[in-house]
């Protein structure tokens, strides 16, 4: 379980760190803030970088043999990006490798606006992921559908303005120094200014809290940012109006002052919620559950970040190096500390660069943020490939456990989750949609035929059953249920062992707690 939480933990940590390092003002003659803003304003460039993750082993005696094996496999993971070509704000490409104890996985990456296209060794089709697809940014719901579709692309166009707002509202770290150095970038020897920054976890927490507080108080700066986003979106709004769109919200958005005033409150509300979430993270209550790798460890006084940022005479960032060390308080994970490092360098800044593309004319797999996406992703991979083994066997991304308390005759109306019950055949019946979706399957309902269709996204298997019938089709072959599928409290129920086993799960029952458990590896 700790491996699943790790992905989010590391992602959150890196985003927080980069925001914090953005806040440096002029130090010892170096306008670091200007250099960082220049870096975000770069239109084109070539670069390369390496991200390395290391688990420092602790006491692993409490881990199962399976967990110890996984920890050993994932103890050192390196992601290397080479031949990175940034053509403009919408187009980037890179060659890459993921290396861990069992081998190296090559991949190619390309972007189109907010869409990431990934061609990885072992995948049957390229994988497409939209960074803002399924976004829960509440203020975007105020926008017409056509404008929402372009929202992410326009955010990329004003990224310099975004970092400008952050730079204007973040105080300097207390430990920062600047020295002149000579170093190589892409083999070329350059005279550079090296800014060295050191942060403890507690100072990081203070800086981030102050940043969000300052941004919330900077009404003029926030409205100016929204105004710039409006200017980027206005051609789309005008095109929709000229095209005869009858969407009333477009008429409101045609007035810039009114539009900015309308969008500002929900943006501010979003930032307030973000600040509240950060406060919970710092206090150790980020998710309401006791995570194996709690993010509050990042904000502990024993955590340490060191960063080196190298700038040239034109105030362009040419190299950067980050090293993060986070001792972990929860020793039951078998991990004493997490070490994260990144090194990168950039050249050909603002010169003509053409990004490579990935051909998806033959089809692609679109994945989103929903939990079921990982099953579709695995079904798109060769089961003998290293990427499949990394996800399925080492990270165990499909490992699921569903617990349901047996209903002893109550209606279950007080619970949001339909409860299992024992029917007249003395068989335990469970809600088919709830169980199927938890185990990585899609469920469809045909009211005319009174028919449920279940598709296992991991194996591709299709199950079709009808209400009040014991006959069920599995991949076109008919078989018989122990008891007929039935409608109960508004949901379709089926025998637990049938649906669990068809979806690769195992069933157990606790007599004392009367809880039914289904586990899927």
C-alpha positions as CSV (number, residue, x, y, z in Angstrom):
1,X,0.0,0.0,0.0
2,X,2.8,2.4,0.8
3,X,4.0,2.3,-2.8
4,X,0.7,3.7,-4.1
5,X,0.8,6.6,-1.7
6,X,4.4,7.3,-2.6
7,X,3.6,8.6,-6.1
8,X,1.3,11.3,-4.8
9,X,3.8,12.1,-2.0
10,X,6.7,12.7,-4.3
11,X,4.7,14.7,-6.8
12,X,3.4,17.0,-4.1
13,X,6.9,17.4,-2.6
14,X,8.5,18.4,-6.0
15,X,5.7,20.9,-6.8
16,X,6.0,22.5,-3.3
17,X,9.8,22.7,-3.6
18,X,9.8,24.3,-7.0
19,X,7.3,26.9,-5.9
20,X,9.4,27.7,-2.9
21,X,12.7,28.1,-4.8
22,X,10.9,30.5,-7.1
23,X,10.8,33.2,-4.5
24,X,14.3,34.4,-4.3
25,X,14.9,38.1,-4.7
26,X,18.2,39.8,-5.6
27,X,21.1,38.4,-3.5
28,X,24.7,39.5,-3.6
29,X,24.2,41.2,-7.0
30,X,22.4,38.3,-8.6
31,X,18.8,38.9,-9.6
32,X,17.7,35.3,-9.1
33,X,14.0,36.1,-9.3
34,X,14.6,37.7,-12.7
35,X,16.6,34.6,-13.8
36,X,13.8,32.3,-12.7
37,X,11.2,34.4,-14.4
38,X,13.3,34.4,-17.5
39,X,13.5,30.6,-17.2
40,X,9.7,30.3,-17.2
41,X,9.4,32.8,-20.1
42,X,11.7,30.7,-22.4
43,X,9.9,30.0,-25.6
44,X,12.2,27.3,-27.0
45,X,15.3,25.4,-25.8
46,X,17.1,22.0,-25.6
47,X,17.8,20.3,-22.3
48,X,18.4,17.1,-20.4
49,X,17.9,16.1,-16.8
50,X,18.0,13.2,-14.4
51,X,15.7,12.5,-11.4
52,X,16.8,9.9,-8.9
53,X,14.8,8.4,-6.0
54,X,16.5,6.4,-3.2
55,X,14.9,4.7,-0.2
56,X,17.3,4.4,2.7
57,X,16.4,1.0,4.3
58,X,15.4,0.9,7.9
59,X,14.0,-1.9,10.0
60,X,12.3,-4.3,7.5
61,X,11.6,-7.1,10.0
62,X,7.9,-6.1,10.3
63,X,7.4,-6.2,6.5
64,X,6.1,-9.3,4.7
65,X,8.4,-11.2,2.4
66,X,6.4,-9.7,-0.5
67,X,6.9,-6.1,0.8
68,X,10.6,-6.7,1.4
69,X,11.0,-7.9,-2.1
70,X,9.2,-4.9,-3.5
71,X,11.2,-2.5,-1.4
72,X,14.5,-4.1,-2.6
73,X,13.3,-3.8,-6.2
74,X,12.4,-0.1,-5.9
75,X,15.2,1.0,-3.6
76,X,16.9,3.0,-6.3
77,X,14.9,4.4,-9.3
78,X,16.3,6.8,-11.9
79,X,14.3,8.7,-14.6
80,X,16.6,10.2,-17.3
81,X,15.4,12.6,-20.0
82,X,17.6,13.3,-22.9
83,X,17.2,15.1,-26.2
84,X,14.5,17.3,-24.6
85,X,13.3,19.8,-27.2
86,X,10.9,22.6,-26.3
87,X,9.5,24.1,-29.5
88,X,7.1,26.5,-27.8
89,X,4.6,26.6,-24.9
90,X,2.5,23.9,-26.5
91,X,5.0,21.4,-27.9
92,X,7.8,19.5,-26.2
93,X,9.5,16.1,-26.8
94,X,12.0,14.0,-25.0
95,X,13.7,10.6,-25.1
96,X,13.8,8.9,-21.7
97,X,14.5,5.8,-19.6
98,X,13.3,4.5,-16.3
99,X,16.0,2.4,-14.6
100,X,15.5,0.3,-11.5
101,X,16.9,-3.0,-10.1
102,X,15.3,-5.2,-12.8
103,X,16.4,-3.2,-15.8
104,X,15.8,-0.2,-18.0
105,X,12.5,0.9,-19.7
106,X,12.9,3.2,-22.7
107,X,10.2,5.7,-23.6
108,X,9.5,8.7,-25.7
109,X,7.4,11.7,-24.6
110,X,5.7,14.5,-26.6
111,X,3.2,17.2,-25.5
112,X,0.4,18.9,-27.3
113,X,-0.8,21.7,-25.0
114,X,-1.8,20.0,-21.8
115,X,-1.8,16.6,-23.4
116,X,1.1,14.2,-22.7
117,X,1.7,11.5,-25.3
118,X,3.9,8.6,-24.1
119,X,5.3,5.8,-26.2
120,X,6.8,3.3,-23.9
121,X,8.5,0.0,-24.6
122,X,6.0,-2.8,-24.0
123,X,2.9,-0.7,-24.8
124,X,0.6,-1.8,-27.6
125,X,-0.5,1.8,-28.3
126,X,0.8,5.2,-27.3
127,X,-0.7,6.5,-24.1
128,X,-2.4,10.0,-24.0
129,X,-3.0,11.8,-20.7
130,X,-4.5,15.3,-20.3
131,X,-3.0,17.1,-17.3
132,X,-6.1,19.2,-16.9
133,X,-8.5,16.4,-18.1
134,X,-11.1,15.8,-15.4
135,X,-9.7,18.8,-13.5
136,X,-11.5,19.7,-10.3
137,X,-10.7,23.4,-10.6
138,X,-14.2,24.7,-9.6
139,X,-13.8,28.1,-11.3
140,X,-13.4,26.5,-14.8
141,X,-17.0,25.3,-14.5
142,X,-18.1,28.9,-15.0
143,X,-16.7,28.8,-18.5
144,X,-18.5,27.6,-21.6
145,X,-17.5,24.1,-22.9
146,X,-15.6,25.5,-25.9
147,X,-13.5,27.8,-23.6
148,X,-12.9,25.0,-21.1
149,X,-11.3,22.9,-23.8
150,X,-8.7,25.6,-24.5
151,X,-8.2,26.7,-20.8
152,X,-5.2,24.5,-20.2
153,X,-3.4,25.6,-23.3
154,X,-3.9,29.2,-22.4
155,X,-2.6,28.6,-18.9
156,X,0.6,27.4,-20.5
157,X,0.8,30.7,-22.5
158,X,0.7,32.8,-19.4
159,X,3.0,30.7,-17.2
160,X,5.5,33.6,-17.0
161,X,2.7,35.7,-15.5
162,X,1.9,33.0,-13.0
163,X,5.5,32.6,-11.8
164,X,5.7,36.5,-11.7
165,X,2.8,36.5,-9.2
166,X,4.6,33.8,-7.1
167,X,7.9,35.6,-7.2
168,X,6.3,38.8,-6.0
169,X,4.8,37.1,-3.0
170,X,7.5,34.7,-1.8
171,X,10.2,35.8,0.7
172,X,13.8,34.8,0.4
173,X,15.1,31.6,2.1
174,X,17.4,32.6,5.0
175,X,20.4,30.5,3.8
176,X,21.4,31.6,0.3
177,X,24.8,32.5,-1.2
178,X,26.1,33.4,-4.6
179,X,29.6,32.6,-6.1
180,X,31.0,32.9,-9.6
181,X,32.0,29.5,-11.2
182,X,33.1,28.1,-14.5
183,X,31.1,25.0,-15.5
184,X,30.0,23.1,-18.6
185,X,26.6,23.0,-20.2
186,X,26.1,20.6,-23.0
187,X,29.9,20.3,-23.3
188,X,30.5,24.1,-23.5
189,X,32.5,25.8,-20.8
190,X,30.6,28.8,-19.4
191,X,31.1,31.6,-16.8
192,X,28.2,31.3,-14.5
193,X,26.8,32.6,-11.2
194,X,26.0,29.8,-8.8
195,X,23.2,30.4,-6.2
196,X,23.3,27.9,-3.4
197,X,20.2,27.5,-1.2
198,X,19.6,25.4,1.9
199,X,16.3,24.9,3.5
200,X,15.0,22.9,6.5
201,X,11.6,21.3,6.3
202,X,10.2,23.8,8.9
203,X,11.4,26.8,6.9
204,X,9.9,25.2,3.7
205,X,6.6,25.0,5.5
206,X,6.9,28.7,6.6
207,X,7.8,29.9,3.1
208,X,4.9,28.0,1.5
209,X,2.4,29.2,4.1
210,X,3.6,32.8,3.6
211,X,3.4,32.5,-0.2
212,X,-0.2,31.4,-0.2
213,X,-1.1,34.1,2.4
214,X,0.6,36.8,0.4
215,X,-1.1,35.7,-2.9
216,X,-4.5,35.7,-1.2
217,X,-3.9,39.2,0.1
218,X,-2.6,40.4,-3.3
219,X,-6.0,41.2,-4.9
220,X,-4.5,43.5,-7.6
221,X,-1.9,40.9,-8.6
222,X,-4.4,38.1,-8.7
223,X,-6.9,40.1,-10.8
224,X,-4.1,41.1,-13.2
225,X,-3.3,37.5,-13.7
226,X,-6.9,36.7,-14.4
227,X,-7.0,39.6,-16.8
228,X,-4.0,38.2,-18.7
229,X,-5.7,34.8,-18.9
230,X,-8.9,36.6,-20.2
231,X,-6.8,38.3,-22.9
232,X,-5.4,34.9,-23.9
233,X,-8.9,33.4,-24.0
234,X,-10.7,36.3,-25.7
235,X,-10.1,35.2,-29.3
236,X,-11.9,31.9,-28.5
237,X,-14.8,33.8,-26.9
238,X,-15.1,36.1,-29.8
239,X,-15.0,33.2,-32.3
240,X,-17.8,31.5,-30.4
241,X,-19.9,34.6,-30.4
242,X,-19.3,35.2,-34.1
243,X,-20.1,31.6,-34.8
244,X,-23.6,32.2,-33.5
245,X,-23.3,30.5,-30.1
246,X,-26.3,31.1,-27.9
247,X,-24.5,30.3,-24.7
248,X,-25.5,33.1,-22.3
249,X,-22.3,32.9,-20.3
250,X,-20.4,33.9,-23.5
251,X,-22.2,37.2,-23.5
252,X,-21.2,37.8,-19.9
253,X,-17.6,36.9,-20.7
254,X,-17.5,39.3,-23.6
255,X,-17.3,42.1,-21.0
256,X,-13.7,41.9,-19.6
257,X,-14.4,43.8,-16.4
258,X,-17.4,41.7,-15.6
259,X,-15.7,38.5,-16.5
260,X,-12.7,39.2,-14.2
261,X,-15.0,40.2,-11.4
262,X,-17.0,37.0,-11.9
263,X,-14.0,34.7,-11.9
264,X,-12.0,36.3,-9.1
265,X,-14.1,35.0,-6.1
266,X,-14.0,31.3,-7.1
267,X,-10.3,31.5,-7.8
268,X,-9.7,33.1,-4.4
269,X,-11.9,30.4,-2.8
270,X,-9.8,27.7,-4.6
271,X,-6.6,29.3,-3.1
272,X,-8.2,29.4,0.4
273,X,-8.9,25.7,0.1
274,X,-5.4,25.0,-1.1
275,X,-4.0,27.0,1.9
276,X,-6.2,25.0,4.3
277,X,-5.0,21.7,2.7
278,X,-1.4,22.9,3.1
279,X,-2.1,23.6,6.8
280,X,-3.4,20.1,7.2
281,X,-0.4,18.6,5.5
282,X,2.0,20.5,7.7
283,X,-0.1,19.4,10.8
284,X,0.0,15.8,9.6
285,X,-3.7,15.5,8.6
286,X,-3.5,15.6,4.8
287,X,-5.7,12.6,4.0
288,X,-7.5,11.6,7.1
289,X,-5.6,8.3,7.2
290,X,-2.3,7.4,8.7
291,X,-0.1,7.2,5.5
292,X,3.1,5.1,5.5
293,X,4.9,8.1,4.1
294,X,3.1,11.1,5.7
295,X,3.8,14.3,3.8
296,X,4.3,16.2,7.1
297,X,7.7,14.5,7.2
298,X,8.7,16.9,4.4
299,X,8.1,19.8,6.8
300,X,10.0,18.2,9.7
301,X,13.0,20.1,11.1
302,X,15.2,17.1,10.2
303,X,14.3,17.3,6.5
304,X,16.8,19.2,4.3
305,X,16.8,20.6,0.8
306,X,19.9,21.9,-1.0
307,X,19.6,23.5,-4.4
308,X,22.2,25.0,-6.8
309,X,20.9,27.3,-9.6
310,X,23.5,28.4,-12.2
311,X,22.7,31.5,-14.3
312,X,24.6,33.1,-17.2
313,X,25.3,36.7,-18.1
314,X,21.9,37.0,-19.8
315,X,20.1,36.0,-16.5
316,X,19.1,32.6,-18.0
317,X,19.1,29.5,-15.8
318,X,21.5,27.1,-17.5
319,X,21.9,24.4,-14.8
320,X,20.1,23.3,-11.7
321,X,20.7,20.7,-9.0
322,X,18.3,19.7,-6.2
323,X,18.9,17.3,-3.3
324,X,16.2,16.5,-0.8
325,X,16.6,14.3,2.2
326,X,13.5,13.4,4.3
327,X,13.9,11.2,7.4
328,X,10.6,9.2,7.8
329,X,8.9,9.0,11.2
330,X,6.8,5.9,10.4
331,X,9.4,3.1,10.8
332,X,6.8,0.4,10.0
333,X,7.4,1.1,6.3
334,X,10.8,-0.4,6.5
335,X,12.2,2.9,5.1
336,X,14.4,5.2,7.3
337,X,14.6,8.1,4.8
338,X,13.7,9.2,1.3
339,X,16.3,10.9,-0.9
340,X,15.3,12.7,-4.0
341,X,17.8,14.4,-6.4
342,X,17.5,16.2,-9.7
343,X,20.2,17.6,-12.1
344,X,19.5,19.3,-15.4
345,X,21.0,21.7,-17.9
346,X,19.6,23.8,-20.8
347,X,21.0,25.3,-24.0
348,X,19.9,26.8,-27.3
349,X,17.6,29.1,-25.3
350,X,15.1,30.9,-27.5
351,X,16.6,29.6,-30.7
352,X,14.7,27.7,-33.4
353,X,14.0,24.2,-32.0
354,X,11.6,21.6,-33.5
355,X,10.0,19.1,-31.1
356,X,9.6,15.5,-32.3
357,X,6.1,14.0,-32.5
358,X,4.6,10.6,-31.6
359,X,2.3,9.2,-34.3
360,X,-1.1,8.3,-32.9
361,X,-2.9,7.8,-36.2
362,X,-3.1,4.1,-35.5
363,X,-4.9,4.7,-32.3
364,X,-4.0,5.6,-28.7
365,X,-5.1,4.8,-25.2
366,X,-6.6,7.8,-23.4
367,X,-6.2,7.7,-19.6
368,X,-7.5,10.0,-17.0
369,X,-7.3,10.5,-13.2
370,X,-10.0,8.0,-12.3
371,X,-8.9,5.0,-10.4
372,X,-10.0,2.6,-13.2
373,X,-7.4,4.1,-15.6
374,X,-4.6,2.0,-14.3
375,X,-6.4,-1.1,-15.4
376,X,-6.9,0.2,-18.9
377,X,-3.2,1.1,-18.9
378,X,-2.1,-2.4,-17.9
379,X,-4.4,-4.0,-20.5
380,X,-2.5,-1.9,-23.1
381,X,0.8,-3.4,-22.0
382,X,2.6,-6.6,-23.0
383,X,2.4,-8.8,-19.9
384,X,6.0,-9.9,-20.5
385,X,7.2,-6.3,-20.7
386,X,9.3,-4.7,-17.9
387,X,6.9,-1.8,-17.6
388,X,4.0,-4.2,-16.9
389,X,6.1,-6.0,-14.3
390,X,7.1,-2.8,-12.6
391,X,3.5,-1.6,-12.3
392,X,1.8,-4.9,-11.6
393,X,4.4,-6.9,-9.6
394,X,6.6,-4.3,-8.0
395,X,4.3,-1.3,-7.5
396,X,1.3,-3.5,-7.2
397,X,-1.0,-0.8,-8.6
398,X,-3.9,-3.2,-9.0
399,X,-3.9,-4.5,-5.4
400,X,-7.3,-3.8,-4.0
401,X,-9.2,-4.6,-0.9
402,X,-13.0,-4.0,-0.5
403,X,-14.7,-4.4,2.9
404,X,-18.5,-4.6,3.2
405,X,-20.5,-5.2,6.4
406,X,-23.1,-7.8,6.0
407,X,-26.7,-6.5,6.2
408,X,-28.7,-8.5,8.7
409,X,-32.0,-7.5,7.4
410,X,-31.8,-3.7,7.6
411,X,-32.7,-1.7,4.5
412,X,-29.2,-0.2,4.2
413,X,-30.8,3.1,3.3
414,X,-28.7,4.9,5.9
415,X,-25.5,3.9,4.1
416,X,-24.2,5.4,0.8
417,X,-22.8,2.0,0.0
418,X,-25.3,-0.8,-0.8
419,X,-24.7,-3.5,1.8
420,X,-24.4,-7.3,1.1
421,X,-27.1,-9.6,2.3
422,X,-27.9,-13.3,2.5
423,X,-30.8,-14.3,0.2
424,X,-33.3,-17.1,0.4
425,X,-30.7,-19.5,-1.2
426,X,-28.4,-18.8,1.7
427,X,-26.0,-17.1,-0.7
428,X,-24.2,-13.8,0.1
429,X,-25.2,-11.2,-2.5
430,X,-23.2,-8.0,-3.2
431,X,-23.8,-4.8,-5.2
432,X,-22.4,-5.6,-8.7
433,X,-21.7,-2.0,-9.7
434,X,-19.9,-1.0,-6.5
435,X,-17.8,-4.2,-6.3
436,X,-17.0,-4.2,-10.0
437,X,-15.8,-0.6,-10.2
438,X,-13.7,-1.0,-7.0
439,X,-12.0,-4.0,-8.6
440,X,-11.2,-2.1,-11.9
441,X,-14.2,-2.9,-14.1
442,X,-16.6,-0.7,-16.1
443,X,-20.4,-1.4,-15.6
444,X,-23.1,-0.6,-18.1
445,X,-26.9,-0.9,-17.7
446,X,-29.5,-1.5,-20.4
447,X,-32.9,-0.7,-18.9
448,X,-34.9,-2.1,-21.8
449,X,-33.2,-5.5,-21.6
450,X,-32.8,-5.4,-17.8
451,X,-29.2,-6.3,-18.5
452,X,-25.9,-5.5,-16.8
453,X,-22.6,-5.5,-18.8
454,X,-19.3,-5.7,-16.9
455,X,-16.0,-5.2,-18.6
456,X,-12.8,-6.0,-16.7
457,X,-10.4,-3.3,-17.8
458,X,-7.4,-5.4,-16.8
459,X,-8.1,-8.6,-18.7
460,X,-10.6,-7.3,-21.2
461,X,-13.1,-10.0,-20.1
462,X,-16.8,-9.1,-20.6
463,X,-19.6,-10.4,-18.4
464,X,-23.3,-10.0,-19.3
465,X,-26.1,-10.9,-16.8
466,X,-29.9,-10.2,-16.6
467,X,-32.0,-9.5,-13.6
468,X,-33.9,-12.5,-12.2
469,X,-31.9,-14.9,-14.3
470,X,-29.2,-17.4,-13.3
471,X,-27.8,-17.5,-16.8
472,X,-24.8,-15.3,-17.4
473,X,-22.4,-14.8,-20.3
474,X,-18.7,-14.7,-19.8
475,X,-16.8,-13.7,-23.0
476,X,-19.7,-15.1,-25.0
477,X,-19.9,-18.4,-23.1
478,X,-23.0,-19.1,-21.0
479,X,-22.7,-20.3,-17.5
480,X,-25.0,-20.4,-14.4
481,X,-25.0,-18.4,-11.2
482,X,-25.6,-19.9,-7.8
483,X,-28.5,-17.5,-7.4
484,X,-30.2,-15.1,-9.9
485,X,-29.1,-11.5,-10.2
486,X,-31.7,-9.4,-8.3
487,X,-32.7,-5.8,-7.7
488,X,-32.3,-4.9,-4.0
489,X,-32.7,-1.4,-2.6
490,X,-32.4,0.1,-6.1
491,X,-29.1,-1.8,-6.9
492,X,-28.3,-5.0,-8.8
493,X,-26.9,-7.7,-6.6
494,X,-25.1,-10.9,-7.6
495,X,-23.5,-13.8,-5.6
496,X,-20.2,-12.6,-4.1
497,X,-18.0,-15.5,-5.2
498,X,-19.1,-15.3,-8.8
499,X,-18.3,-11.6,-9.3
500,X,-15.2,-11.7,-7.1
501,X,-13.6,-14.7,-8.9
502,X,-14.5,-13.4,-12.4
503,X,-12.6,-10.2,-11.6
504,X,-9.6,-12.0,-10.1
505,X,-10.5,-11.5,-6.5
506,X,-10.6,-13.7,-3.4
507,X,-13.4,-13.7,-0.8
508,X,-13.1,-14.0,3.0
509,X,-15.6,-13.4,5.8
510,X,-15.1,-12.4,9.4
511,X,-17.7,-14.0,11.6
512,X,-17.0,-11.7,14.6
513,X,-17.3,-8.4,12.7
514,X,-19.6,-9.8,9.9
515,X,-17.5,-8.1,7.3
516,X,-17.1,-9.5,3.8
517,X,-13.6,-8.8,2.3
518,X,-12.7,-9.1,-1.3
519,X,-9.0,-8.8,-2.3
520,X,-7.5,-8.6,-5.7
521,X,-3.8,-8.7,-6.5
